[in-house]
């Protein structure tokens, strides 16, 4: 295996990982930011107020984006397996 092939595979791996994680992490971050602003405005410092909405948001995101995430990861895996004969 040549170094440029390994670097290309690692770049593709990181890009696919970023694309798969982005919807869940992005929406949870937006909900956390909104709740933080709400806590600053109302001066209510309750830990469950920050944890529960982010947990619910992550669960809903996994249900909504789950099929797309699974399809993206399976396409990545299939592409890697089909490229094995051309590596040698």
N, CA, C and O atoms as CSV, one atom per row, in Angstrom:
chain,resi,resn,atom,element,x,y,z
A,1,UNK,N,N,0.845,-1.167,0.000
A,1,UNK,CA,C,0.000,0.000,0.000
A,1,UNK,C,C,0.895,1.237,0.000
A,1,UNK,O,O,1.822,1.348,0.803
A,2,UNK,N,N,0.612,2.141,-0.891
A,2,UNK,CA,C,1.390,3.363,-0.993
A,2,UNK,C,C,0.866,4.394,-0.008
A,2,UNK,O,O,-0.283,4.333,0.428
A,3,UNK,N,N,1.725,5.338,0.332
A,3,UNK,CA,C,1.345,6.332,1.327
A,3,UNK,C,C,0.233,7.249,0.820
A,3,UNK,O,O,-0.621,7.668,1.602
A,4,UNK,N,N,0.229,7.567,-0.473
A,4,UNK,CA,C,-0.833,8.435,-0.986
A,4,UNK,C,C,-2.190,7.736,-0.951
A,4,UNK,O,O,-3.217,8.386,-0.754
A,5,UNK,N,N,-2.201,6.425,-1.140
A,5,UNK,CA,C,-3.455,5.679,-1.045
A,5,UNK,C,C,-3.955,5.659,0.400
A,5,UNK,O,O,-5.152,5.811,0.644
A,6,UNK,N,N,-3.047,5.474,1.352
A,6,UNK,CA,C,-3.430,5.466,2.764
A,6,UNK,C,C,-3.949,6.838,3.199
A,6,UNK,O,O,-4.923,6.929,3.947
A,7,UNK,N,N,-3.306,7.882,2.737
A,7,UNK,CA,C,-3.754,9.235,3.083
A,7,UNK,C,C,-5.116,9.516,2.463
A,7,UNK,O,O,-5.973,10.128,3.100
A,8,UNK,N,N,-5.320,9.080,1.243
A,8,UNK,CA,C,-6.610,9.259,0.585
A,8,UNK,C,C,-7.720,8.499,1.318
A,8,UNK,O,O,-8.822,9.016,1.497
A,9,UNK,N,N,-7.417,7.273,1.737
A,9,UNK,CA,C,-8.413,6.492,2.474
A,9,UNK,C,C,-8.736,7.131,3.821
A,9,UNK,O,O,-9.897,7.145,4.229
A,10,UNK,N,N,-7.738,7.657,4.514
A,10,UNK,CA,C,-7.970,8.310,5.796
A,10,UNK,C,C,-8.777,9.599,5.629
A,10,UNK,O,O,-9.645,9.902,6.446
A,11,UNK,N,N,-8.488,10.351,4.574
A,11,UNK,CA,C,-9.250,11.575,4.318
A,11,UNK,C,C,-10.708,11.243,4.031
A,11,UNK,O,O,-11.610,11.931,4.509
A,12,UNK,N,N,-10.942,10.195,3.255
A,12,UNK,CA,C,-12.309,9.764,2.963
A,12,UNK,C,C,-13.006,9.278,4.226
A,12,UNK,O,O,-14.197,9.525,4.414
A,13,UNK,N,N,-12.268,8.589,5.092
A,13,UNK,CA,C,-12.823,8.121,6.355
A,13,UNK,C,C,-13.241,9.290,7.235
A,13,UNK,O,O,-14.347,9.292,7.774
A,14,UNK,N,N,-12.380,10.275,7.387
A,14,UNK,CA,C,-12.706,11.424,8.228
A,14,UNK,C,C,-13.854,12.241,7.641
A,14,UNK,O,O,-14.707,12.726,8.386
A,15,UNK,N,N,-13.888,12.398,6.324
A,15,UNK,CA,C,-14.962,13.156,5.684
A,15,UNK,C,C,-16.300,12.448,5.879
A,15,UNK,O,O,-17.304,13.095,6.177
A,16,UNK,N,N,-16.322,11.122,5.713
A,16,UNK,CA,C,-17.551,10.361,5.916
A,16,UNK,C,C,-17.993,10.431,7.375
A,16,UNK,O,O,-19.182,10.585,7.655
A,17,UNK,N,N,-17.054,10.320,8.295
A,17,UNK,CA,C,-17.392,10.432,9.712
A,17,UNK,C,C,-17.961,11.793,10.061
A,17,UNK,O,O,-18.904,11.891,10.846
A,18,UNK,N,N,-17.397,12.842,9.487
A,18,UNK,CA,C,-17.913,14.184,9.727
A,18,UNK,C,C,-19.323,14.332,9.181
A,18,UNK,O,O,-20.191,14.892,9.850
A,19,UNK,N,N,-19.560,13.837,7.979
A,19,UNK,CA,C,-20.892,13.939,7.386
A,19,UNK,C,C,-21.930,13.160,8.179
A,19,UNK,O,O,-23.071,13.605,8.304
A,20,UNK,N,N,-21.555,12.012,8.714
A,20,UNK,CA,C,-22.511,11.196,9.455
A,20,UNK,C,C,-22.836,11.831,10.813
A,20,UNK,O,O,-23.983,11.786,11.257
A,21,UNK,N,N,-21.845,12.413,11.463
A,21,UNK,CA,C,-22.055,12.986,12.798
A,21,UNK,C,C,-22.636,14.396,12.773
A,21,UNK,O,O,-23.199,14.845,13.771
A,22,UNK,N,N,-22.511,15.091,11.667
A,22,UNK,CA,C,-22.869,16.497,11.608
A,22,UNK,C,C,-24.330,16.798,11.937
A,22,UNK,O,O,-24.571,17.736,12.698
A,23,UNK,N,N,-25.317,16.076,11.424
A,23,UNK,CA,C,-26.709,16.447,11.742
A,23,UNK,C,C,-27.021,16.363,13.235
A,23,UNK,O,O,-27.639,17.270,13.792
A,24,UNK,N,N,-26.602,15.293,13.875
A,24,UNK,CA,C,-26.904,15.120,15.302
A,24,UNK,C,C,-26.152,16.156,16.131
A,24,UNK,O,O,-26.747,16.827,16.974
A,25,UNK,N,N,-24.864,16.287,15.898
A,25,UNK,CA,C,-24.072,17.230,16.687
A,25,UNK,C,C,-24.504,18.678,16.460
A,25,UNK,O,O,-24.536,19.475,17.397
A,26,UNK,N,N,-24.832,19.009,15.227
A,26,UNK,CA,C,-25.254,20.378,14.920
A,26,UNK,C,C,-26.559,20.748,15.595
A,26,UNK,O,O,-26.670,21.821,16.189
A,27,UNK,N,N,-27.547,19.870,15.510
A,27,UNK,CA,C,-28.831,20.188,16.129
A,27,UNK,C,C,-28.762,20.179,17.651
A,27,UNK,O,O,-29.400,21.005,18.304
A,28,UNK,N,N,-28.001,19.261,18.218
A,28,UNK,CA,C,-27.834,19.253,19.676
A,28,UNK,C,C,-27.105,20.514,20.135
A,28,UNK,O,O,-27.416,21.061,21.193
A,29,UNK,N,N,-26.147,20.972,19.353
A,29,UNK,CA,C,-25.446,22.201,19.703
A,29,UNK,C,C,-26.383,23.406,19.639
A,29,UNK,O,O,-26.327,24.277,20.507
A,30,UNK,N,N,-27.242,23.464,18.624
A,30,UNK,CA,C,-28.194,24.575,18.519
A,30,UNK,C,C,-29.194,24.565,19.673
A,30,UNK,O,O,-29.524,25.621,20.212
A,31,UNK,N,N,-29.675,23.390,20.055
A,31,UNK,CA,C,-30.598,23.300,21.190
A,31,UNK,C,C,-29.892,23.706,22.473
A,31,UNK,O,O,-30.474,24.416,23.293
A,32,UNK,N,N,-28.662,23.276,22.666
A,32,UNK,CA,C,-27.899,23.671,23.842
A,32,UNK,C,C,-27.680,25.169,23.912
A,32,UNK,O,O,-27.765,25.767,24.986
A,33,UNK,N,N,-27.399,25.776,22.768
A,33,UNK,CA,C,-27.204,27.225,22.724
A,33,UNK,C,C,-28.501,27.959,23.057
A,33,UNK,O,O,-28.488,28.934,23.807
A,34,UNK,N,N,-29.609,27.497,22.507
A,34,UNK,CA,C,-30.907,28.125,22.787
A,34,UNK,C,C,-31.263,27.998,24.270
A,34,UNK,O,O,-31.764,28.948,24.870
A,35,UNK,N,N,-31.011,26.851,24.850
A,35,UNK,CA,C,-31.319,26.658,26.265
A,35,UNK,C,C,-30.390,27.497,27.134
A,35,UNK,O,O,-30.816,28.015,28.166
A,36,UNK,N,N,-29.146,27.638,26.739
A,36,UNK,CA,C,-28.216,28.478,27.490
A,36,UNK,C,C,-28.658,29.937,27.480
A,36,UNK,O,O,-28.580,30.621,28.500
A,37,UNK,N,N,-29.113,30.403,26.342
A,37,UNK,CA,C,-29.627,31.777,26.256
A,37,UNK,C,C,-30.867,31.916,27.132
A,37,UNK,O,O,-31.018,32.917,27.833
A,38,UNK,N,N,-31.749,30.930,27.100
A,38,UNK,CA,C,-32.948,30.956,27.931
A,38,UNK,C,C,-32.586,30.971,29.418
A,38,UNK,O,O,-33.230,31.667,30.202
A,39,UNK,N,N,-31.562,30.211,29.812
A,39,UNK,CA,C,-31.133,30.196,31.204
A,39,UNK,C,C,-30.528,31.530,31.632
A,39,UNK,O,O,-30.718,31.971,32.765
A,40,UNK,N,N,-29.806,32.162,30.725
A,40,UNK,CA,C,-29.220,33.463,31.052
A,40,UNK,C,C,-30.313,34.509,31.213
A,40,UNK,O,O,-30.241,35.345,32.114
A,41,UNK,N,N,-31.311,34.472,30.363
A,41,UNK,CA,C,-32.386,35.459,30.419
A,41,UNK,C,C,-33.233,35.261,31.673
A,41,UNK,O,O,-33.571,36.233,32.349
A,42,UNK,N,N,-33.579,34.015,31.990
A,42,UNK,CA,C,-34.462,33.753,33.132
A,42,UNK,C,C,-33.707,33.517,34.435
A,42,UNK,O,O,-34.325,33.483,35.499
A,43,UNK,N,N,-32.414,33.358,34.380
A,43,UNK,CA,C,-31.552,33.084,35.527
A,43,UNK,C,C,-31.950,31.808,36.263
A,43,UNK,O,O,-31.825,31.726,37.485
A,44,UNK,N,N,-32.426,30.826,35.524
A,44,UNK,CA,C,-32.736,29.516,36.079
A,44,UNK,C,C,-31.566,28.605,35.752
A,44,UNK,O,O,-31.308,28.330,34.580
A,45,UNK,N,N,-30.854,28.134,36.767
A,45,UNK,CA,C,-29.679,27.296,36.557
A,45,UNK,C,C,-29.977,25.860,36.994
A,45,UNK,O,O,-29.500,25.410,38.036
A,46,UNK,N,N,-30.736,25.174,36.221
A,46,UNK,CA,C,-31.108,23.793,36.524
A,46,UNK,C,C,-30.389,22.868,35.550
A,46,UNK,O,O,-30.458,23.082,34.340
A,47,UNK,N,N,-29.698,21.840,36.055
A,47,UNK,CA,C,-28.916,20.947,35.203
A,47,UNK,C,C,-29.801,20.082,34.309
A,47,UNK,O,O,-29.445,19.817,33.161
A,48,UNK,N,N,-30.949,19.640,34.822
A,48,UNK,CA,C,-31.811,18.794,34.001
A,48,UNK,C,C,-32.427,19.586,32.853
A,48,UNK,O,O,-32.824,19.006,31.843
A,49,UNK,N,N,-32.508,20.898,32.999
A,49,UNK,CA,C,-33.045,21.733,31.931
A,49,UNK,C,C,-32.123,21.728,30.712
A,49,UNK,O,O,-32.590,21.913,29.588
A,50,UNK,N,N,-30.835,21.521,30.917
A,50,UNK,CA,C,-29.912,21.474,29.776
A,50,UNK,C,C,-29.758,20.059,29.235
A,50,UNK,O,O,-29.558,19.872,28.034
A,51,UNK,N,N,-29.849,19.068,30.104
A,51,UNK,CA,C,-29.553,17.698,29.697
A,51,UNK,C,C,-30.714,17.046,28.944
A,51,UNK,O,O,-30.499,16.444,27.892
A,52,UNK,N,N,-31.910,17.151,29.450
A,52,UNK,CA,C,-33.053,16.430,28.886
A,52,UNK,C,C,-33.388,16.893,27.462
A,52,UNK,O,O,-33.565,16.037,26.595
A,53,UNK,N,N,-33.483,18.188,27.174
A,53,UNK,CA,C,-33.787,18.575,25.782
A,53,UNK,C,C,-32.719,18.146,24.778
A,53,UNK,O,O,-33.038,17.788,23.645
A,54,UNK,N,N,-31.449,18.183,25.195
A,54,UNK,CA,C,-30.389,17.740,24.283
A,54,UNK,C,C,-30.476,16.243,24.045
A,54,UNK,O,O,-30.228,15.778,22.932
A,55,UNK,N,N,-30.823,15.484,25.073
A,55,UNK,CA,C,-30.982,14.038,24.924
A,55,UNK,C,C,-32.165,13.706,24.011
A,55,UNK,O,O,-32.072,12.818,23.164
A,56,UNK,N,N,-33.265,14.418,24.188
A,56,UNK,CA,C,-34.439,14.202,23.329
A,56,UNK,C,C,-34.128,14.597,21.887
A,56,UNK,O,O,-34.529,13.905,20.951
A,57,UNK,N,N,-33.420,15.697,21.710
A,57,UNK,CA,C,-33.037,16.139,20.358
A,57,UNK,C,C,-32.141,15.112,19.682
A,57,UNK,O,O,-32.317,14.817,18.499
A,58,UNK,N,N,-31.184,14.567,20.420
A,58,UNK,CA,C,-30.293,13.551,19.845
A,58,UNK,C,C,-31.080,12.306,19.450
A,58,UNK,O,O,-30.825,11.725,18.395
A,59,UNK,N,N,-32.026,11.893,20.277
A,59,UNK,CA,C,-32.851,10.729,19.943
A,59,UNK,C,C,-33.699,10.953,18.705
A,59,UNK,O,O,-33.784,10.079,17.842
A,60,UNK,N,N,-34.324,12.117,18.612
A,60,UNK,CA,C,-35.144,12.433,17.436
A,60,UNK,C,C,-34.279,12.512,16.184
A,60,UNK,O,O,-34.676,12.036,15.121
A,61,UNK,N,N,-33.100,13.111,16.309
A,61,UNK,CA,C,-32.191,13.203,15.160
A,61,UNK,C,C,-31.757,11.818,14.685
A,61,UNK,O,O,-31.669,11.570,13.483
A,62,UNK,N,N,-31.487,10.918,15.630
A,62,UNK,CA,C,-31.091,9.564,15.231
A,62,UNK,C,C,-32.227,8.828,14.538
A,62,UNK,O,O,-31.990,8.045,13.618
A,63,UNK,N,N,-33.452,9.070,14.969
A,63,UNK,CA,C,-34.595,8.432,14.304
A,63,UNK,C,C,-34.793,9.015,12.909
A,63,UNK,O,O,-35.038,8.279,11.953
A,64,UNK,N,N,-34.687,10.325,12.796
A,64,UNK,CA,C,-34.939,10.986,11.501
A,64,UNK,C,C,-33.790,10.745,10.525
A,64,UNK,O,O,-34.023,10.390,9.369
A,65,UNK,N,N,-32.544,10.937,10.984
A,65,UNK,CA,C,-31.395,10.835,10.099
A,65,UNK,C,C,-30.746,9.454,10.097
A,65,UNK,O,O,-29.787,9.226,9.359
A,66,UNK,N,N,-31.249,8.540,10.904
A,66,UNK,CA,C,-30.661,7.209,11.013
A,66,UNK,C,C,-30.550,6.451,9.703
A,66,UNK,O,O,-29.486,5.915,9.396
A,67,UNK,N,N,-31.636,6.391,8.910
A,67,UNK,CA,C,-31.518,5.669,7.628
A,67,UNK,C,C,-30.465,6.268,6.699
A,67,UNK,O,O,-29.729,5.538,6.035
A,68,UNK,N,N,-30.397,7.586,6.656
A,68,UNK,CA,C,-29.383,8.227,5.810
A,68,UNK,C,C,-27.976,7.931,6.326
A,68,UNK,O,O,-27.065,7.682,5.537
A,69,UNK,N,N,-27.798,7.956,7.646
A,69,UNK,CA,C,-26.489,7.658,8.234
A,69,UNK,C,C,-26.067,6.225,7.915
A,69,UNK,O,O,-24.925,5.974,7.529
A,70,UNK,N,N,-26.998,5.297,8.081
A,70,UNK,CA,C,-26.694,3.899,7.796
A,70,UNK,C,C,-26.379,3.685,6.322
A,70,UNK,O,O,-25.460,2.937,5.988
A,71,UNK,N,N,-27.131,4.332,5.441
A,71,UNK,CA,C,-26.883,4.206,4.008
A,71,UNK,C,C,-25.518,4.788,3.640
A,71,UNK,O,O,-24.800,4.211,2.823
A,72,UNK,N,N,-25.158,5.923,4.234
A,72,UNK,CA,C,-23.863,6.544,3.959
A,72,UNK,C,C,-22.716,5.661,4.426
A,72,UNK,O,O,-21.732,5.483,3.708
A,73,UNK,N,N,-22.839,5.108,5.626
A,73,UNK,CA,C,-21.784,4.236,6.139
A,73,UNK,C,C,-21.677,2.936,5.344
A,73,UNK,O,O,-20.573,2.439,5.121
A,74,UNK,N,N,-22.812,2.381,4.915
A,74,UNK,CA,C,-22.748,1.141,4.125
A,74,UNK,C,C,-22.177,1.408,2.733
A,74,UNK,O,O,-21.471,0.554,2.195
A,75,UNK,N,N,-22.459,2.562,2.138
A,75,UNK,CA,C,-21.855,2.904,0.852
A,75,UNK,C,C,-20.347,3.084,1.000
A,75,UNK,O,O,-19.582,2.668,0.129
A,76,UNK,N,N,-19.919,3.700,2.092
A,76,UNK,CA,C,-18.488,3.868,2.339
A,76,UNK,C,C,-17.809,2.507,2.486
A,76,UNK,O,O,-16.745,2.275,1.912
A,77,UNK,N,N,-18.424,1.612,3.252
A,77,UNK,CA,C,-17.854,0.282,3.455
A,77,UNK,C,C,-17.815,-0.508,2.162
A,77,UNK,O,O,-16.825,-1.180,1.872
A,78,UNK,N,N,-18.879,-0.434,1.387
A,78,UNK,CA,C,-18.917,-1.135,0.096
A,78,UNK,C,C,-17.844,-0.612,-0.841
A,78,UNK,O,O,-17.193,-1.382,-1.546
A,79,UNK,N,N,-17.662,0.710,-0.846
A,79,UNK,CA,C,-16.633,1.308,-1.704
A,79,UNK,C,C,-15.236,0.845,-1.290
A,79,UNK,O,O,-14.386,0.584,-2.142
A,80,UNK,N,N,-15.001,0.746,0.024
A,80,UNK,CA,C,-13.699,0.263,0.484
A,80,UNK,C,C,-13.465,-1.193,0.083
A,80,UNK,O,O,-12.374,-1.549,-0.363
A,81,UNK,N,N,-14.489,-2.031,0.241
A,81,UNK,CA,C,-14.340,-3.445,-0.096
A,81,UNK,C,C,-14.149,-3.656,-1.588
A,81,UNK,O,O,-13.415,-4.559,-1.990
A,82,UNK,N,N,-14.792,-2.845,-2.415
A,82,UNK,CA,C,-14.623,-2.998,-3.859
A,82,UNK,C,C,-13.263,-2.498,-4.331
A,82,UNK,O,O,-12.797,-2.901,-5.396
A,83,UNK,N,N,-12.621,-1.629,-3.560
A,83,UNK,CA,C,-11.314,-1.113,-3.939
A,83,UNK,C,C,-10.162,-2.005,-3.523
A,83,UNK,O,O,-9.019,-1.749,-3.904
A,84,UNK,N,N,-10.432,-3.046,-2.751
A,84,UNK,CA,C,-9.350,-3.929,-2.268
A,84,UNK,C,C,-8.577,-4.580,-3.422
A,84,UNK,O,O,-7.347,-4.585,-3.375
A,85,UNK,N,N,-9.226,-5.128,-4.452
A,85,UNK,CA,C,-8.427,-5.758,-5.528
A,85,UNK,C,C,-7.509,-4.782,-6.276
A,85,UNK,O,O,-6.449,-5.175,-6.764
A,86,UNK,N,N,-7.912,-3.535,-6.361
A,86,UNK,CA,C,-7.067,-2.567,-7.093
A,86,UNK,C,C,-5.889,-2.084,-6.257
A,86,UNK,O,O,-5.017,-1.388,-6.777
A,87,UNK,N,N,-5.840,-2.434,-4.981
A,87,UNK,CA,C,-4.733,-1.993,-4.131
A,87,UNK,C,C,-3.479,-2.841,-4.302
A,87,UNK,O,O,-2.382,-2.407,-3.952
A,88,UNK,N,N,-3.635,-4.031,-4.829
A,88,UNK,CA,C,-2.488,-4.950,-4.946
A,88,UNK,C,C,-2.106,-5.198,-6.373
A,88,UNK,O,O,-1.165,-5.945,-6.640
